[in-house]
Amino acid sequence: MERRELVSTGTYTQKQADLNMERCAEFMARMIQKYGAEILKELDEEKTQSSAEKTS
């Protein structure tokens, strides 16, 4: 069986690059909306726990 490698041989056109960036930004925005409050809560809890450990 012949081995074939799939390798990108060129660069994206500006239109493709712009579309990819837009898709990435939309994905990041959805993730922030979905998980942002939960992450901020966890970070606040870690910060509170860390400061409590330093004072004791």
N, C-alpha and C positions, 0 to 999 in steps of 0.2 A: 504494500500500500504506500502510495506516495505521500510524503509529509508536506503540508501546506501551512504557511504562517500567514495570518491576517495582520497586516501592518498598514497603518495609514501612510500613504506615500505622498500626501500633499497637505497643504494647509487649508483651513477653512476659509471660505469667502467671507467677506465682511458681513454679509447678510446672515450666513450660517452662524457666525460668531455672535452677532447681535441676538439672534433667536435663542441660542444656547444660554447667553447671559440672562435674557429675560426669563427663560424657563427656570434657571437657577434662582433668580431673585424671587420669583413667584413661589417656588418650593420653600425657600427660606422663610418667606413671609407666612406661609401656611404653618410651618413648623413652629414659628414663634407664637402665632395665634393659638395653636393647639397646646403647646407645652410650656409657653413662657411663664405663666403664673406658677405652675408646678416647679419649674426650675428655680425661679426667684424665691419661692418658699423654702426649697431645699438649701439654697445658698444662705438664706437668712438663718436657718436652723444651724447650719455648719458654723457660721460666724458666731452665733450666740454660744454654741457649745465650745468653740475654740476660745472665746474670751472668758468663759466660765472656768475652763481648765487653766488658763494663765493666772487667774486671780486666786485659785485655790492652791 
